[in-house]
Amino acid sequence: MNRFANAIAIACLGACVTCAAQDAEPTLRLPTVARPIRYSADLRMIPGVDSFKGSIRIELEISKPVRTVWLHAKSLHIDGATFHLEGRDLQARAAPGANDLLAIATERPLPKGHAALEIAYTGEISRTLTDGAFAQHQGDDWYIFTKFEPITARRVFPCFDEPSFKVPWQLTLRVPKDLKAFSNTAVVAEHPGPGGMKAVSFAETKPLPSYLVAFAVGPFDVVETAAVGRNRRPSRIVVPRGRAAEAAYAASVTPKLIDMLEDYFGAPYPYEKLDQIVVPLTTAWGAMENAGLIAYGDFLLSPKEQDSELRRRVRVGAMEHEMSHQWFGDLVTTAWWNDIWLNEAFASWLSTKLLNEWKPEWNLKADAARSLSVMRADSLATARKIRQPIEAPGDIGNAFDGITYGKGEAVIGMFENYMGADMFRRGIRLYLERHAWGNATSADLFAALDSVSGQQIGAAFSTFLDQVGFPVVKVKLDCLETISGQPPGRRAGFVQVEQQRFLPVGSPGDPHATWQTPVCISWGDEGGTRRQCKLLAKPNDSFGLEGAQACPTWFFADSGAAGYYAISYDEANRELVRAGLPHLKPEESAAALRNVQLMFWAGNGDAGQELAYVSSFSRSSDPGLVRQSAVTIDGLSDFVTPRIEPNYARLISSLYGARARELGWRPRPDESQEIRLLRMEIVPLAATYGEDRELRSQAVSLAREWLKSRQSLEPDLVEPVLSAAAWGGDRAFFDLLVNQIEQDKVQRERSWMIGALESFRDPAITRARLDLILGGGIDPRELQRTLFGAPPYAREIVWQFVQRNFDRLNSLLPSARGVPFGALLPLTASGFCDAARREQLEHFFEPRMSALPGGALNLANASERIRLCGARAEAVGPAIAGFLAKQ
């Protein structure tokens, strides 16, 4: 008997020790001792009411006895919690923890096996945030929308709010009987309820992580599209009341976009329906790939008379990006946020690839300016890695940045270019087949690519994911008398390559880093144009040009314009590159010019000579190259002192003035998209920094005409025209714009006018513009963009404003992806170039950023940008001044 009692005591003690270990509060990720199997949620949602009531049933699989189940919950009041076990119920206590944690605890341990947890609770519907569940007003109507990525499902459901917990969800929404409700799946039942309400039940979803669950409630209009995909799934566009006609173009292209994706993936659209819903105002996001209920900002809609091919290009790009997520992100979901590049970079890359094939006239591959900005950001010592470890909740929000999207997209393109498009696609299809309806990691993708290629692609790929920056590849082409495999006396090409980390001038970064870099070279000789790729896996290497018949007459070390690396040529090879420009594709020419810009950023070579070379592209017959050269010349404004402003204006006028006046502000019916994009770049540049009085006078007249009619300008030109008019504008014109913004009910029109507010150069007007954020008739969420990227003449005023009003701005403006708005404010001062301002920045922000998730990284990034700007000004400033002095 005693031995039996002792055994019981020892067993209980063991169970308690185990329970105690499981009860400890998690530091970042939830424990997996209790895992969800299925959710059923019932929510009462009334647009215009700032709270909601909910209940949720979570079916659990418990792997060992435990007293506490840890969930996520934020801004939820728990009214009660009960565990249902086989044959009995256990009442539970709910207690909040740190970092949005919620402990659901019982007096006695929950046994291993199946359990169901039911929680009743009350939550908030925000009118300020645009994530979680939030309310927006348009016209006379209120609407409720949701956006849960990455970690705001916890504002609506107590749940396991991590992507690896991927299970079916079933929702029931109790809403006013005259409103419509939408979710990820189709409605399966609708029943009247008391008090003018109805219950709308939706079909259970396929396995989804919490961040992909979505719903909406309101007096929506619905536009049916043709059925989509091989399985002819129903498809609709859901819009605020009265705006159905604006969805016509989006509805017309939806089936084609799905067809292209099914062809690429070799698999049908994976969900039972495709709804696309429009959210009137979004902050810090533009679209969201909710499975079966994709959400977009207002840009998805456009009246026919205000539409343009450029606006359609932007709209379709976003649509294809989000639709590609239905496979790559929704069907197969990243296991944790350090691999979010798997979702976002792939969707960015694939949408560009497919749209370039469908609409080659859009010339999307030649958009080198976008990759240039990404590479500049990636060259910073404080840049994130693509696969940055997630060590704190603030790191999750910071993962959704240009490195994840832009660098990730470029690296994917580089390896597809190296492997070949067909082989790469086979690897993608294999990855989706292996992990459909589940989670996956980078290692899983690489295993598929390695499998189809027979190469160690993953090892090479990882060198771009797991370290900051990118290589500069020094390339030297020699022509030798004797090369193995060539006839004696025959001169042929022999390439020597060396790689190290690319660093901008003044950077404290370590140059000693090595990547496994796919370098693709094209050249021409008497045998024609040739191409060869080499995986550069060590700091130095050399190889002969395969099949070379003679010494090349031209040479280019980024064949296909897919390389995510900079190239350093010696002078002799630079001449061979210039000789090859007529033989290059448009995207390769753009990449060649981008490389010159990167070398300028690094402080390599003679800045005056490089600027003269960039300027020579202003005479190109390729509008894209002219536009890219103008972007570089526009960027010189940071180095322009008042003494040489007239010289800078003369340079712009001499390079672009005549062409800008020829193009004018009004497009012609037969123009290409490249010409329209060129107009948007060089006409405003000539009118403002180029001080072209004729163009600016025209802009003033056109602006006033548009402000009266809203119909006299192409939509793509409204903001450039308004901005050029504001450049020399007075307080009366500023007040007119503000009055128009306050009265205008169309979000896109307000956005155009708000953008123009930043162009006023009068310091008093700049102060008045900033004061609008703190109070007035304009939603401060729409004005927050005016704090960032201030031009030189406004930086000091913005900096003083941020210092005076930091606390108000942090509380007034919404957080995004778990990062408070205040954590972004160091970036408002990142345009300065002097050490004194950097010291002020660090002194002011260091004590404030320590308490804000994500803030420390943004402060370090802003500080480094200021330091590098100063170093660049010291290194190349005199040469720039000398170049401009000759103008």
N, C-alpha and C positions, 0 to 999 in steps of 0.2 A: 504493500500500500504506500509506504513512504517513498520507495523508489519510483512508483508511478506518479506521485504528487511532485517529486523533484523533477521528473521528466517534463511534466506539464509546465512547471515554473520556468524551466530552462527554455522550453519552446516559446512561451509567452515573452520571456526576456529577449530572445532572439528576434521575435516579430517586432517588439517595440523598438529595438535598436535599428532594425531595417526601416521601420516607419519614421523614426526620427531623422534618419539620413534622407529619406524622401521628402520630409516635411520642410527641410531647409529652403529658404527663399532662393530662387534661381537668380543668377547675376545677369544673364543675357537671354539664353535660350531656355525654353520650357523643358522640363524633364519628360521622358518618354515612357515612364512607368504606366501612365494612363494616356491612351491614344484615342482620338475620336474615330468612330466608324461611320457615323451619319448624324446630320443635324436636321431638326424640324423647328422652324421659328414661326411665331405668330405675332404680327406687329400692327398696332393701331396708328395709322399715319394720316394726319389731316393737314394739308397745306395751309400755311398761315398761322398754325398753332406751333409754339416753340418747344413743345415736349411731345413725347410719345410713350406709350406703354407697350411692353413686349414680354413674351415668354419664349423660352427656347428649351428644347429637349435634345440633349447630346447623348447619343449611345456611345459607350466607352468599352474598350478592351483594356483590362488592368492586368499587368504582367506579374505583379507581386503585391502582397498586402501593403496598404498605404492609408494614412489618415487624411492626407491633404492632397487635393487635386489642384494644380496651379493652372489658371487660365489668364487671358488678357482681358481687361476691361478698362475703359477710360470714360470719365464723365457719366457713368451709369450708377443709379441708385438701386441696390439689390433689395428687393422686397421679400424674397424667400428662396430657399434652395433645398431640394430633396433628392436623395439618391434612391432609386428603385432597384432593388436586388431581387433575386429569385425568392419570392414568398414573403418579402418584408421590405419596409421603407425605412430609411435613416434620414432624420432631419439633419441639416448641415448649417454651419455658420459661415458667413461670407465676410472676409476681411481684406481690405486693399493692401497691397504692398508697393514697393518702389517700382519705377519704370513701367507703369500701367499694368502691374500684376494684380491678380485677384486670387486669394486663397479660399477654397471651398473645403472646409474641414469638418470631420466627424469625431465623435467621442471614441468610437470603436473603429478599428481598422476596416477598411473595405477589403473584402477578400479578392484573391486572384480570380479573374474570369470576366463575365459580362456584367455591366451595370448601365443604368440610364440616369442622367443627371437632369433635373428640371429646375429652371431658374426663372423667377418672375422679377421684372425690373422696370425701371423708368429711365428714359434717356432724353437727350437734348437734340433739337434740330437747329443748327446754326444758321443765322442770316449773314454771317461774315465769312466763314470758312467756305472753301469749295472742295472739301473732302469730308469723309464720314457721311452722315446724312445732313443735307443742307437745303435751305429754302431759298428760292429766288422769285422775284416779282417781275412780270413782264406784262405791259398793258395794264389791264385791270385784274389780272389773274396771278395766283400763287401756285408754285410748283415745288415738289420735293424731288431731289436727285441724290444719287450716291456716287462716291468715288472712294475706293478703299485702298488702292495701292499707295504706299506699301503696307502701312500699319495703322489704318483707321477703320477697319471693320470692327475693331474693338470699341468704337464709339457707338455702334449699333447693336452688336451682339457680344455677350460674354463668350469667348471662343478661344481656340488655339490659333492665334493670329500669326502663323508662320507658314511659309509656302510648302514645307514638307508635309504638312497635315492636309492631305488632299483627299476629300471624301465627298459623297453626295450630299446635297442640300435640298430641303423642301421648304418653300415659303408660302405663308398665307398673309395677305395684307388686308386689313380692315380699313376701308377708305370711304369718303362720302359717295353716295350712290350715283351722283351725276358726273363723277370723274373716272378717268381711265387709269389703269395700273399696268405696269410692264415689269418683267423680270427676265432672268436668263432663259427661261423656258416658257412654253405656251401655257395659257390658262386652261385648267382642266375642270374647274367648277367655279360658279359664282352664285352666291346666295344672299338674299336680302337680310338685313339685320336691323336692330332697333336704332332709333335716333337718326334716321336718314342715312344710315351706313349700309355697306355691303361687305361681304367677305369674298375675296378673290384668291383662289388657291391655284398654285402653279405646279406643274409637273416636277417630279424630282429631277435634279440635274445629274449629269455625269459627274465623276469625281472632279471637284474643284477645290483649290485653296481658298481661304477666306477672302483674299484680296481681289478675286475675280467674281465674287458674288455681287449682284447689282439689282436695283429696282428704281422705279420712278412712278410718281403719282401726279396727276394734274389734268387740266382740260386740253389735252393734246389733240392735234390733227395728225392723221396718219396717211402717208403716201405709200401705196403698194408699188413695188417694183416687180419686174418679171421674176419668176422662180429662178433660184440660183443653183449652180452646180449639177453634177451628174445625177444627184438624187432629187433634183427639183425642189429644193427646200423653199418654204415661203420666206419672203423678204419684204421688210417695210422700213420706211424712214419716218421717225416720230419727231414732230416739231411742235413748238409752242403754237397756240391757237392763232389762226389767221395767216400762217406763214408757209402753207403747203406748197404754193406756187414756187417758192424759192428753193425747193428741194428737187426741182426737175432734173438738173444736170446730174446731181449725185445719184438720183434714182436711175438715170439712163445708163450710167457706167458701172453700177454695182455688179450686174451679172458678168460683164467682161473681166472685171478685176478678180472675181472668184474663179472664173475659168482659167485665167493665167496661173493662179496659185495651185489649182488642182493639177494642171499640167506639170508644173514644176515639181510638186511633191509626189505626184503619182498616186494621190489618195484623195478621196472625196472630202468636201467640206464636212467637218466632224460633228456638227451640232444640228438639232432638229429645226431650227429657224435662224434667221439672221435679221435682227432689228438693229437699226442705227438711230441713236437719239441725240438731239441737239440741246446743249446746255447753254443758256444765254451768256453767262459770264464765267470764265475759268481763270484761276490765278496759279501760276507755276506749273500748269499742265495745259495741253492743247487737245488731247484725245486719250481715251482709255479703252483697252482691249477686252472689256468684260465679255465672257463667253456668251455668244448669242445676243448680246445687248451692248454693242459698241457705243461709247459716248464720245461726242466731239464738241468743241467749242462752236461759237456762232459762225465761224468761218466756213462751215460746211454749206451754209445757205447763202444764196445771192439772188436778188431779183435779176431777171434777164437783162434789163437795161443797165445794170451795174456790174455785169459779169465781164470777164476778159479771159483770154487764153492763159495769161500768167496766173490769175487767181485760180483757174481750173487746174493748172499744173500743181499749185500748192495743195489744193483740196484733194486731188487724186493721189498725190504723194502720201498725204496723211491717211487717206482711206486704205491704200494698199499696205501701208505700214501696219495699221491696226488689224486688217484682215489677215495678214501673214501671221500675226500672233495667234490666230485661232488654231493654227497648227503648232507653231514654234513659240511656246509660252503658255498656251492654254491646254492643248492636247498633251504636250510634253512640257512640264513646268520645272523651272530651276528649283533645286533642292534648298538653296539658301541664298541670301542676298549678295554674297560675294561673287556669285555667278550670274548676276542679273544681266551681264553683257550677252549671255546666251539668248535672252529674249530680245533686248533692245537693239544691240548691234546687228544681229541677224536680220531683224525686221527692217532696219534702216537700209542695210545693204541690199536685201532682196527686192524691196520696193523700188529702189533706184534702178537695179538691174532689169527688172521686168518692165518698168515704165519706159526705160531707154529703148528696149526692144519694140515696145508697142508704139511709142511716139518718138521716133528718132529725131524729129525736128525740134524737140525740146532740148536736145543736146545735154542731157543731165550729167553725162560722164565728164564733161569739160568744166564742171563747177569746181575749179581748183581753189577758189577763194575760201570755200568752206573748210577744206582739209588744211589750208594754210593756217587758219585760226586755231584749229585743233592741234596742229604740230607746235605752234607757238606756246599754247598752254601746256602741252606735254613736255616741252623742253625745260620747264621750271623744275628746280630741285624739290619744290613742295608739291608737285603734281601727285595725283593719285595714280596707283596702278589700276589697270583694268580690273584685275582680280584682287582688289584690296581686301585684306582681312577685315571682317566686321567685329570690332572690339567693344563698341558701345552703340546704343540706339541711334545717336546722331550720325554714325557712319552709314546707316541704312539710307537716310535721306541724301547724304552727299554722294552716294553711289549713282544717283541719277543725274549725271553731268555729261559734259562734252567728251570726256575721256571714254566713258562707257559707250556712248552712242557713236561719236565721231571717230575716235581712234579704233574702237572695236569694229566699226564698219570698214574702215580702211584696211585693217589687218586681215579681215575675212576676205576682202577683195584681192589682197596681195596673194594669199595662199590659193584662192581659186585660180588666179592667173598663173600661178606656178604649177598647180596640179593639172589644170585643164578643166573646163566647165563641166564636161560630162562626168568625169571621175568624181569631181567634188559633189555634184548632185547625187551620184550614187551613194556617197557617204552620208549625205543629209537624209536621204530616204531610209537608209539602213538604221540610222540613229532614231528616226521617228517610229519605225516599225518595232524596234527593240523596247521603246520606252513609252508607247502610247498609253494614255490615261494615267501615267505615273510621273515621277520626278526624275531628274537627271542632273548630272554635273558636267563640267568641262571634260573630265576624264572619260565620260561616256561618249561625248561627241568625238573626242580624239581617237577612242578605240574604233569607232566606225570609220573615220577617215583613214586610219592606219590599215584597217582591214581591207578596204577597197583599193588602196594605193600600193600596199606592200612596202610602204616607207614609214619612217618614224615622224610623221607629220605633227603629231601631238607634241613631241619634244621640242620641235622647232617653233611651233605656235606658242607654246608656253613661255618662251623667252620674251615674247611681246606682251604677254598677259601679266607676268609676275615680277616685272621690274619697270621702273619709271623710265620714260623717255624713249628715244629711238636712235638708231645709228646714223652717223655720217659716213658714207662709203667713199673713200678716196680711190679714184679710178685712174689708172694710167695705161694707155694703149701704146704699145711699141710694135714696130714692124721689123721682124727679124729675118735674117737671110736664111736661117735653117731652123725649122721646127719639125719635130717628129711627125711623120706622116705627110710632109710636104716635099715636093721635088727639090733637089739641091739648087740654091740660088734663087728660089722663089720667095718673094717677100710676102709675108702674111701677118695677120694680127695676133698679138700675144697680150693678154690683159693681166695686169697686176692690180689687186684690190687689197684695201686695208680698211678696217672699220674700228670706230671708237664712238663713244657717246657724243651726240650732237649737243653742244651747250651754247647758249647765247653769250655774248660778250659780258664779262663781269660775273658769270654764274659761279657759285661755290660748289657746284656739283662735281662728282668724281667722273672724269672722262673714261676711266678704265672699266668698261662694261662690254660684254660681248653678246650678240644676238645670233641666232641662226636665221640669216636673212636671205630670202629668195631674191636674187638679183637677176633681172631679165634685161638683156642687151639686144639692141637692134643696130644694124650697120648696113652699109651699102658698098659694094665693089663691082667689078666688071661682071659678076655673076648675078647682080640684082640685089634686092633687099633680103636680109637674113635676120634670124632671131635665135637667141640661145639663152637658156636660164641656168643658173648655178646657185646652189644653196651654199652660202658663205657661212661656215660653221665655226670659224676661228678668226683671230684678229687679222691674219694675213693669209692670202692665197693667190694663186695665179693659174691661168689656163689659156689655152689657145682657142681661137675662134674656129669652131667646127665648120669645115667646108669652105673656108675663106679662099678665094681665088687670087686675091692680091691684097695689098695694103688698103684698108677701107678709105673711101673718099669722104665718108661721114660716119658718125658714131653717136649713139644715145644710150645711156645706161638706165633707162626706166621704160623699157618697151611695154606698151599697154597702159602706161601711166598708172600702174597699180601699186608701185612700190611705196611702202611706208618708211622711207629713209630719205635723207638728204644726200646729195652727191657733190663731191669736191673734185673738180677737174683742174689739171694744170693748164697753163695758157695755151699750149699746143692743142690739147684736147678740147678746150673751150672753142677753138676755131673749128674743129671737126663737128662739134655739136651745132654751132651756128650754121655750118654748111649743110647740116641735115634738116634744118627747119622746114624747107619745102617738101620733104619726104615724110614728115610726121603727121599723124592724125591730129585732129583738133585737141583732143584731150591730152595728147603727148606734148603738143606745143604749149598748152596751158601748164602742164607739169614742169616743162623746162623753165618757164617764166617763174613759176612758184619756187623752183629751186634757187633761182637768182635772189628772190626775195628772202629765202631762208639764209642764204649766205650773208646777205646784208644784215639780217637779224643777228647773226653770229659775229658780225664785225670783221669778217674775212674779206680780204681784197681791198681795192680802192673804191670807197663809197661813191666818189664822183663818177668814176668809170661805170660802176654798176647802175647808178641812176641814169646816166646817159644811155646805157643799154636798155633799161626798162622804158625810158622815154621813147626809144625808137619804136616800140610796139604801138605807140599811139598812131603810127602811120600804117598799121597792119590792115589788110583787107578782111581779117577775121574779127568780127565785132567782139567776140569773147575775149580775145587777147587785148584789144583796145580797152575794154572794160576792166580787165585785170590790171593793166598798167595804171589805169586811173585810180584804182583802189590803193595801189602803192603810193602814188603821188599824193593822194588825199591824206594818207597816213603821215606825211611829212609835216603836217600842221603842228604836231607836238614839238618840232624843232624850230619852228618859225618864231623869231623874236619880232617885236614891233619894227625894228630897224629894217628888216628884210621882208616884211609883209608885201611891199610893192613888188619886189622881185618874185616872190612866190606867186602873186597874182599874175604877173607877166608870164611865168612859166606855164601855169595852167591855161592861160589864154592862148599862148603859142601852140601848146600841144593839142588842146581840145576845143578852143573857142570857136573856130570856124566850123568844125563838124557839129558842135552843139547848136550853133545858130542855124545850120542847115537842117538839123533834125527838128529843132523847135520843140515846143511843149505838146503839140498835138500829133498823134500818130497818124500814119496813112493806112488806108485799108489793106494794102497788099504787103505790108511789112512782115518780116520774119520775127519770131520771138526774140532772137538774138539782138536785133535792132531795137526792139522795144526795151529790152534789158539794158542795152547800151544807153539809150536815152535817159533812163531812170538814174544812171550813174553819172554821165558826163554833163548833162544839161544843168542839174542842180549844182554840180561842182563848179561849172563855169559861172553860174549866176551868183554864187556866194563867194567862195574863196577866190575865184577868178575875177570877181568884181565886174562882171558883164552887166552894165546898166540896162541894156536893151532887154536881155533875158529876165532880169529882175523886175523891170517895169511891167513886162508882159505877165510875169507871175502874180504881181499885185492885182492887175486887172482881172486875170483869170480866177484868182482866189475870191475876190469880191463877187464875181459873177456866180461862182459855185456856191458860195455861202447864201446867196439868194435863191438859187434854183435847185441845188443838189443834183443837177443832171447835165451840167455843161462840160464835165471833164471825164476822161477815161478813169475808172476807179483806181488803176495802178498809179496814176499820176496825181491824185488828190493830195496825198500827204507831201510828196516832193514839191508841188506847187505852193501849198500852204506854208511849208517850211521856208522856201525861197522868199516868199512874201514877208514872212516874219523876220527874216535875217536883218533887215534894216527897219523893221516895224516899230511903231510908237505905242504908247500906252492905250490909245484909242483902239488900235487894231487888236491888241491883246485883250482888252475888255470885250470887244466884239466876239472874238473867238470863245472866250470863257462863257459869255452869255449864250452863244450857240450850242456849246457843249452841254450846258445845264438844261437846255430845252429839247435837245435832240433825243429821240427815243430809239434810234438805230445804233446798236453797239459799234458796228464797223465804222460808221461816220464819226462817232465820238472818238474812237481810237485814232483816226486820221488827224483830227484836230488836236488831240492831246499830244501826238507826236510832234506837231508843229510848234507847240508851246516851248519846246526845248531850244528852238532856233533863235529866239529873241536874244540880242546881245546886250541890251541895256541892263546893267546890274540891278536896278530897282525893279525891273520887270521879272528878272530871274528870282528875286526874293519873293515877289508877289505870287509867282507861279508855285514856288515851294510851299508858301503859306496855304495854298489851296488844299494841300494834303491834310492839313490839320483841321480844316473846317471849311464848309462851303456847300455849294450845291452839286458837287461832283463826287461820285463814289471814290474814296481814297484808294480802293483796290485798283481802280483804273489808272490812277496817277502814280502808283508806286514805281513804275518803270522809269519815270523821269528822274529818279535819284541816281541811276546808274549810268556809267559811260558818258559823263558830262564832258563837253568839249572844253578846250583849254580856258576859254574866257569865262566859264561858269564854275570851274572846279573849286576854287576857293570859297565861293558863296555856298555851294552844296556842302562842302566840308564843315563850314561853320554852322550851317543849319542842322546837320546830323549831330554834331556835338551838343548843340543846345537842346535838341528834341529827341535824344536817343530813347529815353524811357517811353515817351508818348508814341513814337513810331513803332517800338517793339510791341506795345499793347494794342495799338490801333489797327495794325496791318496783320493779315493772317499768317499763321505758320503754314509750312508746306512740307509734306512727307516727313513729318515729325521734327522738322528743323524750324525753330522760331525765326520770325522775320529779322529780329535784331542780330542773329548770327550771320546774316548776309551783309550787314551794314559796313563792315570793314572794306568791302569791295567798292564802296562808293568813293573811296579815296585812292584806289589803286592806280589812277592815272597820273599821279604826281611823279616828279623825277628827282627830288632833292632829299638829302639826308635829313634835313630838319623836319620835313613833313613826315618822313618815315618814323622818326623818333616820337613825334606828336601822335601819330597813329598808334604806335605800340603802347605809349603811355596811357592814352585814353582807353583803348580797347582791351588791353590784357586783363585788367580786373573784371571786366564785363563779360568777356568771351568764356572765361573759365566756368561760368554757370550756365552757358547756353549750348545745348548739343549741336555739334558741327561747327561751332564758332571758331575754335582754335585753328582748324585747318584753313578757314577763310582768312583769318588774320595773318597767318604765316604766308599764305598765297599773296595777299595784298602787299605785305611788307616786301616780299621778294620782287614783285613787279616794280615797285618804286625803286628798289636798289638797282635792278637791271636797267631800268629806264635811265637812271643817272649814269650808270657805266656806259650805256650805249651813247648817250649824249656826249660824254667825254671822249669816247673812242671815235665816233663818226660825225659828231656835231660840227666840228670845224670843216670837215670835207663837205658836209651838206651845205653849210653856210657859204663855202667857197663856190660850190656848184650853183647855188641860187644867186650869188653875187654877180655871176656872169650873165644872168638873164636880163 
